[in-house]
């Protein structure tokens, strides 16, 4: 009678494929740049068949979005006030975008989405919406204000990465926090509450 282990098909366990592919994605993007980090090259670095990647992610954009979700994880809403929630969110986003390959992957897929409506939809619904909803709930702000907060913070962080090839240094992240927080004062006021 064959053992259970020998009855299982050879190859990498399914649960481990995502981890291996995501690590290969970030290392390939870091080494070659976003444009040259093709699915074929990522699969080769991961040691999996190209078809394995395409079965899970029909496009490079979808792979990158899921890789970014994995890299970012949930937003840490730390603190006892709205200002502390926003400050921790800004610092968390800056740290994540500064991780090797993450900022490059984010900037690359973001750039591709400018001229690709389907990818824009994936970015909006799969990447941005979970963070937007978490921030809306924590801050008690309407969608438009939270989207503006995300635009300002992520836009500044990605712009710096695109212009210098480097993430924001801590002193500049501190300055970003100081600039953004007054716009989202603890008392939203009549104009902001009506949005």
N, C-alpha and C positions, 0 to 999 in steps of 0.2 A: 504494500500500500504506500503510495507516494505521500510525503509529508506536505503540510500546508505551505511551507516555505518553497518547496520545489514546484508546487502547482501555480505559484504566482508568476506572472510574466516577468522576464528580465527587464532591467532598466531602472531608472531613478524613480523613487516613490512619488506619486502625483503631488502630494502636499509639499514636497521639497522643490518641485520644479519652479514655482513662483519665486521662491527665495533665491535660487541659483540664477534665474533669468534676470531678476531685478538687480542683483549684484553685478551681473555681467553688463547689464544696460548702463548702469552708472559708471562702471569702470571704462567701458567702451566710449561713452560720451566724453568722459574726462580725458581719455587718451587721444581720441581722434576728432573730437568736436561733434556737435549734434548732427550736422549734415552728413558726415561720413560714417556715423554710427548706424549702419543699415541693420535691418532685421537679420540678414544673413551673417553679418559679422558678430552681432550680439549672440545669435544661436551658437556660432562656432566657439566664442569665448565661454559660453555657458556649458558647452559640451552636450548640446541637445540638437535634435533635428530641426531644421527650419520649419517643417510642418508642425512640430510640437508647439512652436511659438505662434504660428498663424492660426492654429486651432483655438488657442486661448484669446489671442489678440489679432483681429483681422487686419489691423493696420499698425504701423509704427506709432502713430499718434495715440491710439488706444493703449498700446504697451507703455508708452511714456506716462500717460495719465495715471494708469494703475501703479506704475513704479513710483510716481510722485506721491500718490495716496499712501503707499506703503512707507515711503521715506518720511513723510510728514507725520503720519499717525494722527491721533486726535489733538485738537487744539487744547493746550493746558490753560484753563481759565482759573488762574490762581489769584488769590487776594480776597479782600472783603469789600471792595468798592469797584465801581465801574472803571475808575481810573486805573486801578491795579489790574483788572481784567484786561484792559486795552494795552497797558504797558507790558504785561507778560505775553500777550499775543504778538505784539510787535517784536519783542526780543526773541520769541520763539521762531517767528517767521524768518527773522534775520539770521538766526543760528542755522536753521534748516537750509535756507537758500545758500548759506556759506559752506555747507558740507560738500565734499568732493563729488562732482558730477551733478548734484541736485540743481544748482543754479543754472548750469549749462543746459540741462534737460528741460527745465522749466522755461527758460528764455527761448529755447529752440521750438518747443511745441507751441508756445504762445505766439511766436512769430509765424509759424505755419498756419495757425488758426485765423490769422488776419485775412487770408484769402481762401480759407476752407470752411464754409458754413457748417458742414457736418462735424468737423473737428471742434469748431467753436461751441457747438451744442454739447459735445462730450465734455469739453473743458468746463462749461457752465454747470451742467447737471451732475457730472460725476466728481469733479474736483472742487469747484467753488461752492456749490450748494450745501454740502455738509458743513463746511466751515461757516458759511453765511448763516445757516439756521442755528448753529450752536451760539454764534455771537449775538444773533437777534434775541434768542432766549435769555442769554446771560445779561445782555445790556438793556433789554426792553426797548430797543430802537426799531423803527420801521425798516423795511427792506432797503429802501433807497438810501438811507443813511448808512446802513451797514455795508452796502455795496460801495458807497463812496469811501468809507474807511478802508475797505479792502483795496480799492483802486489806488488810493494815495499811498498806502504802506507797501503793497506788493509792487506797484508801479515804480516807486522810488528805489526799492531794493533791486529789482530787475534792471532798471535803468543804470544803476551804478555798476552792476555786474557786466552789462553790455558795453558800457563806456570804458571800463578799466580792466575788465577780465578778472576782477577781484571783488569779493563781497565787501559790504560796508564794515568799516572798523568800528569798534565799540563806541568811541567818542561820537561818531556820526549817527550811530543807532540811538545814543542818548539824545542827541539833538533832534532826531526824527520824532522820538517820543515826546519831547518838550514842545515841538511844533504841532503835533497832531492832537494831543490831549485837550488843550483848551477849546478846540472846536467841538469836542464831545464832552462838555462840562456835565457834572453830575445832575444839574437841573437843565433839561433840554430846552426849556423856555417855550413861549407860545408859537414862534415860527417853526421851530424844529418839531414840536409835538404835532403840528398839523400836517406834516409831510406824510 
